[in-house]
Amino acid sequence: MRDIMRLSALLLLASTASQAQQELGLEESAQPVRALLPTWRPPKKMIVVVDAPARLEWLQSAVPGVKLVGASNAADVEAEIADADAAILVGCRPETFLQAQRLRWVHAVSSGSDRCLEIPGVAKGEILLTDSRKVKNTILTEMAMGYVFALARSIDSAVENRQRRELAAKGRPAMQLAGSTMLVVGLGGAGTEIARQAHSTGMKIIATRNSSRSGPDFVDYIGLPDELPQLLGRADVVMIAAPLTPQTRGLFDARMLARMKRGAMFVNWSRADIVVADDLAAALASGQVGSAALNWATNAPLPKEHPLWSAPNLILAPWTGTGGGAEVNEANQTPEQIEQRWLAVRENMRRFVAGEKMYSVFDLARGY
Protein backbone atom coordinates (compact mmCIF):
# COMPACT_ATOMS: atom_id res chain seq x y z
CA MET A 1 0.00 0.00 0.00
CA ARG A 2 2.82 2.39 0.90
CA ASP A 3 4.52 1.71 -2.46
CA ILE A 4 1.27 2.45 -4.30
CA MET A 5 0.87 5.77 -2.45
CA ARG A 6 4.47 6.68 -3.20
CA LEU A 7 3.99 5.88 -6.90
CA SER A 8 0.82 7.99 -6.99
CA ALA A 9 2.68 10.92 -5.42
CA LEU A 10 5.48 10.62 -7.97
CA LEU A 11 3.01 10.51 -10.86
CA LEU A 12 1.26 13.62 -9.52
CA LEU A 13 4.59 15.43 -9.21
CA ALA A 14 5.52 14.51 -12.79
CA SER A 15 2.16 15.77 -14.01
CA THR A 16 2.40 19.13 -12.22
CA ALA A 17 6.02 19.62 -13.30
CA SER A 18 5.06 18.89 -16.90
CA GLN A 19 2.18 21.35 -16.67
CA ALA A 20 4.52 24.03 -15.30
CA GLN A 21 6.95 23.38 -18.14
CA GLN A 22 4.20 23.75 -20.74
CA GLU A 23 2.68 26.88 -19.24
CA LEU A 24 6.06 28.57 -18.85
CA GLY A 25 7.18 27.48 -22.31
CA LEU A 26 10.50 26.13 -21.04
CA GLU A 27 12.88 24.73 -23.64
CA GLU A 28 14.43 21.32 -23.08
CA SER A 29 18.03 20.67 -24.06
CA ALA A 30 18.63 18.49 -27.11
CA GLN A 31 20.98 16.24 -25.17
CA PRO A 32 21.00 14.96 -21.59
CA VAL A 33 23.33 16.72 -19.19
CA ARG A 34 25.60 13.70 -19.00
CA ALA A 35 26.35 14.27 -22.72
CA LEU A 36 26.33 18.09 -22.59
CA LEU A 37 28.84 18.15 -19.75
CA PRO A 38 31.67 15.62 -20.11
CA THR A 39 32.64 16.16 -16.47
CA TRP A 40 29.10 15.49 -15.17
CA ARG A 41 28.86 13.15 -12.21
CA PRO A 42 26.03 12.40 -9.78
CA PRO A 43 26.17 15.30 -7.30
CA LYS A 44 26.79 14.89 -3.60
CA LYS A 45 25.98 18.44 -2.46
CA MET A 46 23.76 21.17 -3.90
CA ILE A 47 23.17 24.72 -2.61
CA VAL A 48 19.83 26.38 -3.30
CA VAL A 49 18.61 29.85 -2.35
CA VAL A 50 15.20 29.25 -0.76
CA ASP A 51 12.35 31.47 0.38
CA ALA A 52 11.52 29.41 3.51
CA PRO A 53 12.95 26.44 5.47
CA ALA A 54 9.99 24.28 4.49
CA ARG A 55 10.89 24.80 0.84
CA LEU A 56 14.17 22.97 1.40
CA GLU A 57 12.41 19.83 2.66
CA TRP A 58 10.14 19.81 -0.38
CA LEU A 59 13.11 20.17 -2.74
CA GLN A 60 15.07 17.53 -0.85
CA SER A 61 12.39 14.93 -1.54
CA ALA A 62 13.12 15.28 -5.28
CA VAL A 63 16.85 14.59 -4.87
CA PRO A 64 17.19 11.81 -2.28
CA GLY A 65 20.75 10.92 -1.41
CA VAL A 66 22.04 14.41 -2.16
CA LYS A 67 23.01 16.81 0.61
CA LEU A 68 20.86 19.89 0.04
CA VAL A 69 21.99 23.11 1.70
CA GLY A 70 19.63 26.07 1.98
CA ALA A 71 20.89 29.63 1.56
CA SER A 72 19.31 33.05 1.83
CA ASN A 73 22.01 35.30 0.34
CA ALA A 74 25.32 35.39 -1.52
CA ALA A 75 27.32 35.14 1.70
CA ASP A 76 25.60 31.85 2.54
CA VAL A 77 26.38 30.51 -0.92
CA GLU A 78 30.02 31.59 -0.69
CA ALA A 79 30.42 29.89 2.68
CA GLU A 80 29.27 26.53 1.26
CA ILE A 81 30.55 26.68 -2.32
CA ALA A 82 33.93 24.95 -1.90
CA ASP A 83 32.61 21.38 -2.06
CA ALA A 84 29.25 22.00 -3.78
CA ASP A 85 28.37 20.34 -7.09
CA ALA A 86 25.57 22.81 -7.90
CA ALA A 87 24.39 26.29 -6.92
CA ILE A 88 20.73 27.03 -7.68
CA LEU A 89 18.85 30.35 -7.93
CA VAL A 90 21.99 32.36 -7.33
CA GLY A 91 23.24 35.71 -8.56
CA CYS A 92 26.29 35.54 -10.79
CA ARG A 93 28.77 37.55 -8.72
CA PRO A 94 32.09 35.96 -9.79
CA GLU A 95 33.62 36.51 -6.34
CA THR A 96 31.00 34.17 -4.84
CA PHE A 97 32.47 31.24 -6.77
CA LEU A 98 36.20 31.77 -6.30
CA GLN A 99 36.55 28.83 -3.88
CA ALA A 100 34.42 26.41 -5.88
CA GLN A 101 36.27 23.14 -6.46
CA ARG A 102 33.56 20.67 -7.54
CA LEU A 103 30.98 22.94 -9.15
CA ARG A 104 29.29 21.49 -12.25
CA TRP A 105 25.97 23.39 -12.45
CA VAL A 106 24.83 26.95 -11.83
CA HIS A 107 21.17 27.94 -12.13
CA ALA A 108 21.01 31.73 -12.30
CA VAL A 109 18.25 33.67 -10.60
CA SER A 110 18.26 36.08 -13.56
CA SER A 111 17.11 35.54 -17.13
CA GLY A 112 19.98 37.70 -18.38
CA SER A 113 22.98 35.50 -17.70
CA ASP A 114 25.77 37.30 -19.55
CA ARG A 115 27.58 38.10 -16.31
CA CYS A 116 27.60 34.40 -15.40
CA LEU A 117 30.27 33.95 -18.07
CA GLU A 118 32.67 35.58 -15.61
CA ILE A 119 32.38 32.57 -13.30
CA PRO A 120 35.47 30.37 -13.66
CA GLY A 121 34.51 27.29 -15.62
CA VAL A 122 31.25 28.56 -17.16
CA ALA A 123 32.84 30.26 -20.17
CA LYS A 124 35.01 27.16 -20.72
CA GLY A 125 32.00 24.85 -20.74
CA GLU A 126 33.18 23.05 -17.62
CA ILE A 127 30.12 24.22 -15.63
CA LEU A 128 26.59 23.92 -17.02
CA LEU A 129 24.62 27.16 -16.85
CA THR A 130 20.83 27.34 -16.80
CA ASP A 131 18.82 30.48 -16.14
CA SER A 132 15.39 31.84 -15.33
CA ARG A 133 14.31 32.80 -18.83
CA LYS A 134 10.53 32.64 -19.36
CA VAL A 135 10.03 32.52 -15.59
CA LYS A 136 9.62 36.24 -14.94
CA ASN A 137 7.89 37.25 -18.15
CA THR A 138 4.70 38.57 -16.56
CA ILE A 139 6.57 41.04 -14.37
CA LEU A 140 9.01 42.05 -17.08
CA THR A 141 6.17 42.55 -19.56
CA GLU A 142 4.24 44.78 -17.17
CA MET A 143 7.40 46.76 -16.46
CA ALA A 144 8.22 47.23 -20.15
CA MET A 145 4.66 48.20 -21.06
CA GLY A 146 4.54 50.52 -18.05
CA TYR A 147 7.32 52.54 -19.64
CA VAL A 148 5.45 52.62 -22.95
CA PHE A 149 2.26 53.93 -21.34
CA ALA A 150 4.18 56.47 -19.25
CA LEU A 151 6.03 57.88 -22.26
CA ALA A 152 2.96 57.86 -24.50
CA ARG A 153 1.11 60.07 -22.00
CA SER A 154 4.09 62.12 -20.70
CA ILE A 155 3.77 60.78 -17.16
CA ASP A 156 7.45 61.57 -16.66
CA SER A 157 6.71 65.24 -17.40
CA ALA A 158 3.89 65.20 -14.86
CA VAL A 159 6.31 63.97 -12.19
CA GLU A 160 8.72 66.77 -13.07
CA ASN A 161 5.88 69.29 -12.84
CA ARG A 162 5.11 68.15 -9.30
CA GLN A 163 8.74 68.51 -8.34
CA ARG A 164 8.66 72.08 -9.69
CA ARG A 165 5.43 72.67 -7.73
CA GLU A 166 3.53 73.64 -10.85
CA LEU A 167 0.76 71.81 -12.67
CA ALA A 168 0.93 73.61 -15.99
CA ALA A 169 0.31 71.33 -18.93
CA LYS A 170 3.82 70.56 -20.09
CA GLY A 171 4.80 67.47 -21.96
CA ARG A 172 5.15 65.84 -25.34
CA PRO A 173 2.28 65.45 -27.78
CA ALA A 174 0.35 62.34 -26.76
CA MET A 175 0.95 59.14 -28.69
CA GLN A 176 -2.07 56.95 -29.35
CA LEU A 177 -0.87 53.38 -29.01
CA ALA A 178 -3.84 51.78 -30.75
CA GLY A 179 -3.00 51.71 -34.44
CA SER A 180 0.69 52.42 -33.95
CA THR A 181 3.50 49.95 -34.69
CA MET A 182 5.87 48.36 -32.16
CA LEU A 183 9.10 46.69 -33.21
CA VAL A 184 10.22 44.05 -30.70
CA VAL A 185 13.95 43.47 -31.07
CA GLY A 186 14.44 39.94 -29.76
CA LEU A 187 11.26 37.85 -29.93
CA GLY A 188 12.26 35.39 -27.23
CA GLY A 189 10.23 34.44 -24.16
CA ALA A 190 9.86 37.91 -22.65
CA GLY A 191 9.75 39.61 -26.07
CA THR A 192 6.82 37.41 -27.07
CA GLU A 193 4.89 38.33 -23.93
CA ILE A 194 5.55 42.03 -24.51
CA ALA A 195 4.31 41.61 -28.08
CA ARG A 196 1.18 39.83 -26.82
CA GLN A 197 0.31 42.60 -24.40
CA ALA A 198 1.10 45.39 -26.87
CA HIS A 199 -1.08 43.68 -29.47
CA SER A 200 -3.95 43.58 -26.98
CA THR A 201 -3.85 47.41 -26.85
CA GLY A 202 -4.41 47.56 -30.61
CA MET A 203 -0.79 47.94 -31.67
CA LYS A 204 0.61 46.33 -34.82
CA ILE A 205 3.62 44.17 -33.96
CA ILE A 206 6.71 43.51 -36.04
CA ALA A 207 9.79 41.82 -34.65
CA THR A 208 13.22 40.35 -35.15
CA ARG A 209 14.48 37.08 -33.77
CA ASN A 210 17.73 35.21 -34.13
CA SER A 211 16.40 31.69 -34.60
CA SER A 212 13.76 31.79 -37.34
CA ARG A 213 10.89 33.72 -38.91
CA SER A 214 8.27 31.64 -37.15
CA GLY A 215 6.23 33.08 -34.31
CA PRO A 216 2.77 33.73 -32.87
CA ASP A 217 -0.07 34.92 -35.05
CA PHE A 218 -0.35 38.25 -33.21
CA VAL A 219 3.00 39.31 -34.72
CA ASP A 220 2.51 40.66 -38.24
CA TYR A 221 6.06 40.19 -39.45
CA ILE A 222 9.19 38.52 -38.07
CA GLY A 223 12.54 39.35 -39.59
CA LEU A 224 16.03 38.03 -39.01
CA PRO A 225 18.64 40.25 -37.32
CA ASP A 226 20.03 41.59 -40.61
CA GLU A 227 16.61 43.12 -41.36
CA LEU A 228 16.70 45.34 -38.27
CA PRO A 229 17.90 48.52 -40.05
CA GLN A 230 14.97 48.39 -42.49
CA LEU A 231 12.36 47.51 -39.86
CA LEU A 232 13.38 50.38 -37.58
CA GLY A 233 11.92 52.94 -39.98
CA ARG A 234 8.46 51.34 -39.72
CA ALA A 235 8.15 51.52 -35.93
CA ASP A 236 6.56 54.13 -33.68
CA VAL A 237 7.87 52.24 -30.63
CA VAL A 238 11.15 50.29 -30.57
CA MET A 239 11.28 47.75 -27.72
CA ILE A 240 14.63 46.08 -26.93
CA ALA A 241 14.08 42.57 -25.56
CA ALA A 242 17.30 40.96 -26.79
CA PRO A 243 19.98 39.47 -24.52
CA LEU A 244 23.44 41.01 -24.30
CA THR A 245 25.74 39.04 -26.61
CA PRO A 246 28.84 39.97 -28.63
CA GLN A 247 26.45 40.63 -31.53
CA THR A 248 24.11 42.95 -29.59
CA ARG A 249 26.69 44.85 -27.52
CA GLY A 250 26.65 48.45 -28.79
CA LEU A 251 24.07 47.52 -31.44
CA PHE A 252 22.10 50.74 -31.01
CA ASP A 253 24.68 53.36 -31.87
CA ALA A 254 24.24 56.68 -33.69
CA ARG A 255 23.87 55.01 -37.10
CA MET A 256 21.21 52.58 -35.90
CA LEU A 257 19.28 55.26 -33.97
CA ALA A 258 19.32 57.43 -37.10
CA ARG A 259 17.37 54.70 -38.91
CA MET A 260 14.45 55.05 -36.51
CA LYS A 261 11.39 57.05 -37.49
CA ARG A 262 12.08 60.59 -36.25
CA GLY A 263 10.37 61.20 -32.92
CA ALA A 264 9.73 57.49 -32.25
CA MET A 265 9.81 55.98 -28.75
CA PHE A 266 12.74 53.83 -27.63
CA VAL A 267 12.49 51.45 -24.65
CA ASN A 268 15.30 49.22 -23.42
CA TRP A 269 14.62 47.15 -20.29
CA SER A 270 17.31 44.65 -21.28
CA ARG A 271 21.04 45.22 -20.76
CA ALA A 272 22.27 48.82 -20.93
CA ASP A 273 25.32 47.87 -22.96
CA ILE A 274 23.15 47.10 -25.99
CA VAL A 275 22.84 50.88 -26.37
CA VAL A 276 25.68 53.37 -26.85
CA ALA A 277 24.66 55.77 -24.08
CA ASP A 278 26.36 58.86 -25.53
CA ASP A 279 24.66 58.33 -28.88
CA LEU A 280 21.23 57.92 -27.29
CA ALA A 281 21.70 61.12 -25.28
CA ALA A 282 22.55 62.97 -28.51
CA ALA A 283 19.57 61.46 -30.36
CA LEU A 284 17.21 62.58 -27.58
CA ALA A 285 18.70 66.09 -27.58
CA SER A 286 18.24 66.40 -31.35
CA GLY A 287 14.71 64.98 -31.33
CA GLN A 288 15.66 62.03 -33.54
CA VAL A 289 14.46 59.84 -30.67
CA GLY A 290 11.28 61.39 -29.31
CA SER A 291 11.31 59.71 -25.91
CA ALA A 292 13.07 56.83 -24.23
CA ALA A 293 13.11 54.64 -21.14
CA LEU A 294 16.08 52.66 -19.85
CA ASN A 295 16.54 50.11 -17.12
CA TRP A 296 20.15 50.85 -16.32
CA ALA A 297 21.26 47.22 -16.10
CA THR A 298 25.03 47.40 -16.30
CA ASN A 299 28.01 46.46 -14.18
CA ALA A 300 29.43 50.00 -14.39
CA PRO A 301 27.66 52.92 -12.68
CA LEU A 302 26.59 55.81 -14.88
CA PRO A 303 28.99 58.73 -14.25
CA LYS A 304 27.41 61.78 -12.64
CA GLU A 305 28.52 63.97 -15.52
CA HIS A 306 27.08 61.70 -18.23
CA PRO A 307 24.78 63.51 -20.72
CA LEU A 308 22.00 60.97 -20.16
CA TRP A 309 21.28 62.60 -16.78
CA SER A 310 20.24 65.82 -18.53
CA ALA A 311 18.81 64.30 -21.73
CA PRO A 312 15.20 65.38 -22.42
CA ASN A 313 12.22 63.04 -22.54
CA LEU A 314 13.99 60.18 -20.79
CA ILE A 315 12.96 57.83 -18.01
CA LEU A 316 16.19 56.50 -16.51
CA ALA A 317 15.49 53.87 -13.86
CA PRO A 318 17.60 51.46 -11.84
CA TRP A 319 17.42 47.83 -12.84
CA THR A 320 14.04 46.58 -11.65
CA GLY A 321 14.06 43.02 -12.89
CA THR A 322 12.81 40.60 -10.26
CA GLY A 323 14.55 37.65 -8.73
CA GLY A 324 13.53 34.18 -7.76
CA GLY A 325 14.56 32.11 -4.79
CA ALA A 326 14.38 34.12 -1.58
CA GLU A 327 13.22 37.19 -3.53
CA VAL A 328 10.34 35.60 -5.39
CA ASN A 329 7.70 36.30 -2.74
CA GLU A 330 8.56 39.99 -2.88
CA ALA A 331 7.49 40.14 -6.50
CA ASN A 332 3.95 40.81 -7.58
CA GLN A 333 3.14 37.15 -8.15
CA THR A 334 0.18 35.01 -7.23
CA PRO A 335 0.82 31.97 -5.02
CA GLU A 336 0.01 29.77 -8.01
CA GLN A 337 2.66 31.48 -10.16
CA ILE A 338 5.25 31.18 -7.40
CA GLU A 339 4.62 27.47 -6.97
CA GLN A 340 4.62 26.90 -10.72
CA ARG A 341 8.10 28.39 -10.93
CA TRP A 342 9.35 26.36 -8.00
CA LEU A 343 8.06 23.21 -9.70
CA ALA A 344 10.24 24.02 -12.71
CA VAL A 345 13.28 24.54 -10.46
CA ARG A 346 12.60 21.30 -8.60
CA GLU A 347 12.26 19.36 -11.84
CA ASN A 348 15.55 20.75 -13.16
CA MET A 349 17.24 19.68 -9.93
CA ARG A 350 15.87 16.16 -10.32
CA ARG A 351 17.00 16.03 -13.93
CA PHE A 352 20.54 17.15 -13.12
CA VAL A 353 20.91 14.49 -10.45
CA ALA A 354 19.67 11.85 -12.92
CA GLY A 355 21.81 13.16 -15.78
CA GLU A 356 18.75 13.83 -17.97
CA LYS A 357 17.82 16.63 -20.37
CA MET A 358 17.59 20.04 -18.68
CA TYR A 359 15.45 23.14 -19.07
CA SER A 360 16.73 26.61 -20.09
CA VAL A 361 20.33 25.68 -20.82
CA PHE A 362 22.57 28.63 -21.68
CA ASP A 363 24.11 28.20 -25.15
CA LEU A 364 27.71 29.42 -25.13
CA ALA A 365 27.80 29.67 -28.92
CA ARG A 366 24.70 31.91 -29.10
CA GLY A 367 25.46 33.84 -25.93
CA TYR A 368 22.03 33.25 -24.36
N, C-alpha and C positions, 0 to 999 in steps of 0.2 A: 504493500500500500504506500509506504514511504517513497519507494522508487517511482511509483506512478505519479505521486504528487510532485516529486522533483522534476520529472519529465514534463509534466504539465506546466510547471513554472518556467522551465527553460524554453518551451515552445511559445509561451506568452511573451517572454522577453525577446525572443527572436522576431516575433510578429511586431511588437512595438518598436523595436530598433529598426526594422525594415520600413515601417510606416514613417518613422522620423527621417530616415534616409530619403524616402520618396518625396516627402513634403518639403524638405530642405533642399532637394535637388543636388545632393552630394555626389561627387564623381568618384568612382572606384578605380583604383590603379589597374593597369593592364596586367601586371604581374604580381604575384605574392611578394610580401616583404622579404622572404628568405631568398628570392631571386633578385629583387631590387637592390638589396644590401648584402654584398658578399660576406660581410663580417657579422651578419645577424646571428644571434644565438638566443635561446630562451632566456628571458630576463630573470634576474633574481630580486632586483629592487627597482621600484618605480616611485618617483615623486610626483604628486599631483596637487595643484593649488585648488583647495575646496572652499565652498561657501559655508559649510557647517560640519561638525564632527560626524554626524549621522551619515553625511554623504560618503565619507570614507568607507564606512562599513558596507554600504550599498555597492560601491565600486569594487571593493575587495572581493565580494561574492562572484564577480565576473572573472577574476584572475586568481583563482585559488593556487596556493603554492608560491605566490610572489609576495615579497615584503612590500607593502604599500605604505608610503609615508605621506602624511598630509602636511600641507604648507599653507601659509596665509599671505606670504610676501616674498620678495626676492631674497631677503636675508635668510629666511627659512630654507629656501631652495639652495642657496650657496652653502649653507652649513651641512647639507646632506648630499651634495652633488658628487663628491669624490668617488664613491663606489656605486652610484646609481646608473642603471641601464637606460632609463627614460625619465624625461621631465615633461610634464603635461600641463597645459594651460598656463604657460609661463611667458613673461616678457623676454625679449631677446637682447638683454643687456649683456654684451660679451664678457664683462668682468664677472658675471654670475657663474660662468662656466669654466673659468681658468683652471680650476682644480679637478675638473672632470677627467676620469681615467677610463671608465667603462661605457660612457654614454654612447647609445646607438640610435636613440629616437628623441626628437624634440617636437612637441605639439604646441605651436605658438598661440597665445591668446588673441593675437591680432590676425586680421585677414591680409594685411599688408606686411609681408614677411621679408622684405628686402634687407632689413637690418640683421636678420638672423644669419645672413651669409657671413657676418663677421665672427660668428661662433667657430672656434677651431674645429675642424672636421666636417662642418656642414658644406662649405664651399668645395671641399675635396670629395664629397660624396661618401664620406665615411660615417656620417650621421644622417639618418632619414629625417626629413623635415615635413611635417604636416601643419596645416594652419586652419584658421576659423573662417575661411571663405564661405559665403552663403549661409552663415550662422547669424550674422548681425544685420541682414539686409533690411529688415523692417525699420530699424532705428536709423541706419545710414540713409535709407530712402527718405524718411521723414525729415532728416537733417538737411539733405541736399535740396529737397523741394521747399523746405522752409526758407532757404536762401533765395530760391527763385521767386517765391511769393513776396518776400520782403523787398527784393530789388524791383520787382514789377510794380509795386505800389509805394516805393520810396519810404519804406518803414525806417530805414537807416537815417534818412533826412529828418523824420519826425523825432527820432531819439536825439539828434543833434539840436533840434529846435528846443526840446525840453531842457537840454543842458545850457542853452543860451537864455532860458527863461522867456522864450517868445514862441507864440503859436501861429505865426504868420505862415501862410501856405507856401512853403519852399520845398522844392523837390524836382525830380525829373518828370517829364511827361509819362503818364501811366502806360504800361504795356499790357494789352489784353492778351492773356495766354491762350484762350480758346481761339483756334484758327492760326496760331503762330507755329513755327517749326523749331523743334529741339533736335540738336545733333548730340547723340551720346557717343563719346569717344571711349570705347572699351565696353562692348556689350557682353560682359561676363555676368556673374551672379547678381551683384549689386546693380550694375548698369541695366540689366534687364528689369529689375524691380523699379528702378527710377523711371525707365521708359514706360512701364505699365502704369505707374501713378500719373505721370505726365500725360499719357494718352487719355486717361480717365477725365482729365480737365478739358479735353477737346483739342489738345496739341497734336500736330503731325510729328511723327518720330522718324528720324533717319539715324543711322548709326554706322560705326566701324567696329570690326572685331578681327582678331588676329587669326582665328582658326578657320572660319568658313563664312559663306554668305547666308547660311541658314539661320533662322531665328523665329521668334513668335510672330503671329499674324498681326499684332498691333504695331509692329515696326514696318513702315512703308518701304524702306530700302536699307539694305545692309551692304556696306562696302568693305573692302580690304584696306589695310593701313595706307597703302600707296594712293588711295583715293581721297584721303583726308583733305589735302589742299583744295580740291574741287568742291567737296561737300561743305566746307566751312562757309563759302559764300552763299549757301542756301539757308543758313540757320539764323534764327532770331535769338536763340539761346544755345550756347555751347556748354555742354556738361562733361567734365573730365571724370571718367570712372575707370581709367586704366591703371594698372599697377606700375610702380617705378621699376624699369628695366634699363639696360644699356640703350635700348632703342627709344625709350620714352623720356629719358633724362634730357632736359633742356629742349624738348620737342616744341614747346610753344615759346618761340623766340620772336623777335621783331618781324621776321619775314612771314612766319606762320600767322601771327596776330593780324598782320596787314591783309591777309586773305579773308578775314572775317568780314561779314556785312558791317558797314560802318554804323556804330551805335548799338551793336548787338550786345547781349549779356554774356558774361563769361563766369562760370562757376567751377571751381576746382576744390572738391573735398578730399581728393586723393593726396598723393605726396606732393609737397611744395616744389621739389626739385624737378618736376615735370615742366614747370614754368620758369622762364628766365625772369626773375623778379624785376630787374631794372627795366627790361623791355615792356613788361606789363604796366609798370608805373608810368612810362612814357606814353603808352597807348591810351591809358586812362586820361592823362593830362591833355592829349591831343583830341580826345573824343572818338578816336578810332574804335576803342572799346567803350561802350556806353556806360556799363556798370559791371561790377565784378564782386565775387565773394570767394574768399580763400580760407580753408582750414590750414593753418600754418603747421603742417606736419613735416618737420625737418629736424635733423640732429643738431643743426647750428642755429643759435638764436638770431633773430632779425636785428641787425644793428640799429641803435637808436636814431642814427642819422640817415637811415635808408629812406629813399623817396616814396616807398609804399606807405609810410606813416602819414604822409601829407597828400597822397594821391586822392583825387576826387572820386565820389561815387563808388566807394569800396567798403565792403564789409570784410574786415580782417580779424579772424577769430582764432583762438588757440585750438589745438587739435581736440575735437570732441567726439572722436570715435569711442565706442564702448567696449569694455572688456568682457571676458567670461570669467570662469572660476569664481574667486571670492568676490569679484566685482559685479557678477551677473545680476544679482538681486537689486543692485542699485539702479539698473537700467529700467527703462519704462517697458517692462515685459510682463505678460500675463504668466501666472504659474504654469499653465500648459506649455507656453513657449519655452520657459526655462527648463522644464523637465524634458521636453523634446530635444533640446540641445544637449542636455546631460546624457540622454540616451545615445546620441551620436558619439559623444566622447567615450562613453563606457564601451560601446561596440568597437570603436577603434582600438581601445586598450586590449580588449579580448582578442582582436585580430592580430595585433602585434605579438602578443604572447604566443599565439598559435602559428605565427609565421604566414598568415593569410594575406589576401589583398586588403589594401587600406584605403580609407577615404581621404580626399583633399591632400594628395601628395604634391609637394612643391617640386616643380620641374626645373632643374638647374639649367637646362639648355634654353628654355623659354624665359626663365627669370620670374616665374610666378606659378 
